[in-house]
Amino acid sequence: MSWLKRLFGFGDASLNTEILDRYRAARALGRELQVRMVKELPKPALPECAKKLGLVKSGTLIINQDDEIAIAYDYCLHHFRRAGKNVIERTLETSTDARESAWLSALTEARFSAFLVESVTPHRGARLIDLIQEEPIDLIDLGLASTGQSGLILIGRIIHFEDVHLSSGTLIPLPPGLFESQIRPVFEKFERAQPERSAGLSPSQAAALEAQATRIALHEAGEDNSFFSDIES
């Protein structure tokens, strides 16, 4: 029966249950902290960040669906900085709870990238390939497990917490051909700008890369795009 497990993603039931329990607990912790941190954002954060994402026209915030405001707030949490620090880093500095601090620390190291859905495992998640770092990721995501399809390309942020990979924020599906024609060149441009690859992007470079890629994705996907949110239904 081992070949059936490999083919359909079945495994030890107790292990799957334990992983999903950790996933749900992480989701709950992440939602709680996100609500708290959004309240800590300065008033100029949302309009400033939304403008960078192409969600402001003639000085007015234009939101076609709720997921777009979630994308804007997530960008604010990671990239709106005062005195060189974002709200995640400031919250981490004052946190006295070990598990909360671990989540916040993981958020600071979360990767924004483009991901190919290699396969979907029902009631669990999906096997992804990071198209930029060329690495496989076993993502636990019940939304993607329910409606995702093999061959889909997404951009977004993945967090690794307590031995589980899960999305942080909203994963944005790309129309066919958009990754190669417009998104990959954005990543390559910033990669060429790095004096040393091992050094990684500076905070300002990371913010600019994410803004450019997200703006392209939102614009080209259109108003009827279906996002994959990290809020479990």
N, C-alpha and C positions, 0 to 999 in steps of 0.2 A: 504493500500500500504506500510505500514511500514515494513512488512516482506520482501518485495522486496528490500527495501533500505538496510536492514541488509544483505540480501543474496548476492546482487550484488554490494554493496558498493556505491549505489546511495545516494545522500543527497541533501541538499539545494544547488541549482546551484550557487547562489551568494556567499555562503560560500566556495564552492569548488574553484570558480574563485579567491576569495580573497586569499585562501591558496596557490594556484598555482602561483599567482602573487608574493606573499612573497617568495615562493620557487625560482622562477626565479631571483628575485632581489638578494636573498642571493647567488645563484649560480654565478651571475655576479660579485658581490663583492668579493666572494671567489676566483674566477679566476684572478681578477685584483691583489689581494694581493698575490696570489701564484706566479704569474709571477714576481712581485717585489721582493719577498723574495728569490726566487730561484737565482736571480741575485746577492743577497747579500751573498750567501753561499761561504765560502772559497774554493779554488781550490781542496784541499784534501778531501772535504766532500763526493762528489759522489763516487770516487773509494773506500774510506774507508767504506762507508755505503753499497755500492753494494757488496763488499766482504762479509760483514756480512749476506747479503741476499742470498748468493750463486750465485751471478751473475758475479763473476770474476773467470776466469780459467787461470792458468799460467800467472798471472799478467795482463790479458786482459779482458776488460769488454765485456761480452757476453750477448747480448740482442736479444731475439727471436721475440719480437713484441713490439710495442710502449708502450703498457700498462705496461710493465716491467720497462721501464725507468721512467714512471710516479710513479710507486710504489717505486722505489729507491729514487726519489726526495722527495716524501712525507715522507719517512722514514728520510731523511736528515733534513727536516724542523723540525721534531719533536724530533729527537734524536742525531743530530750532535751538540755537545755542546763545547763551549769555555768559560772558566771562569765560568762554571756551568750553562750557559744559552744557549738555542737554539735560532734560528733566529726568531721564533715566539715571544718569550718573549722579545727579544731585540727590535723588531719592535713595540710591544705593549708599551714598555717604552717610545718610542719617538713619538707615535701616538698622534695627536691633534684632530682627528675626532672621534666623539662619536660613530657613527655606526661602523666605522672601528675598534675601540677599543673593542666594544662589540663582534664583530666577532672573533677578535684575542683572547679575553678572553675565548670565547666559545671553540676555538680550543685547548687552553691549558687544557680544561676539557673534551675534546672529549674522548669517550671510544673505546678502541680496544678490540674486542671480537669475538666470533663465534655466528652466528645468523641463526636460522632456519626460512625459509620462510613458514609461516603458511598459508597465502593466498595472492593472488595478486588482486589488484583493477585496472582495465584498466584505462589508462590516468591519473593515480594518484600516485600509489606506491604499497606498500605491508605491510602486517602485519607480523612483525618479532617477534621471541622469542629469547631473549639473553640467550644462552645456558649455560653461565657461571654464570650470575647474576640471571637467571631465571625470567626475566622481559619481558613483552610485549612492543613492540615499533611500533607505526604507522609511517612508513617511507614514506616520499614523494620522489619519485624517478621515473622519467618518463622512464628511460632506463630499470629499473627492472620491471616496470609496463608493458612494451612492450614485453619483452622476458623472464622474470623470470617465474619460475614454483613453485608451492607449493611442499614442501618437500626438496627443495634445501637448502644446508648449505653453508654459506658464512663466510669468515673472513674479517675483515676490521675495519674501524673506523667510528663511528656515532657521529655527532655533533648536539647539540640542540641549535637553534638560533631563536629568535623571535617566540617562541611557535611552531616551525617546526623542526622535526627530518629529517636530510638528511645525506647522506654519505659524508665523507671527504676523498678524495682520491679515490682509486679503491677497489671495493669489489671483492674478489677472491673466485670463486666457488670451493668446495671441491669434489673430487671423492667420490662415495659411500663408506662408512665405514671408511674413513680417519679420520674424527673427533674423533670417539671413540677410534680408534687404535693408533693415533699418536698426534693429536692436543689437545684433552682433557688432556692427561697426561702432556703436557707442562704447561698448565694453573695450573694443580694440583700441579706440582712440585714447581712453584713459590708461590702458595698459602701456601704450607707447610713451605716455607722459611720465611714467614712473621711472625715476633714475635707477632704482634697484627693485626688481620684482619682489624680492623677499621682504621689502619694507612695507608693502601694502599701501593702500590709498590713504591720504590724509583725510581728516574729517570733512574738510571743504570739498575735496575731490569726490569722496563717497557720496556726499549730499548732491553734488552736481550730476554725477553719473545716474543716481537713482531718479532724480527729477527728470532728466532727459529721457531715460528709458520709460518711465511711467507716463510721462506726457505723451510720448509717441503711442504707447499702448492704449491709453484712454481715448486718444483722438481717433486712431485707426479702427478700434474695435466698435465704435459707434454706441448709440444710446441703449441698444437692446442687448448688449453683452451680458452674459451670465458669469458672475464672479464666484470664487470659492472663498467664503468667509471662514474665519476661525471661530465663529460662534456656532456651537453645536445646536442643531435643531432637536 
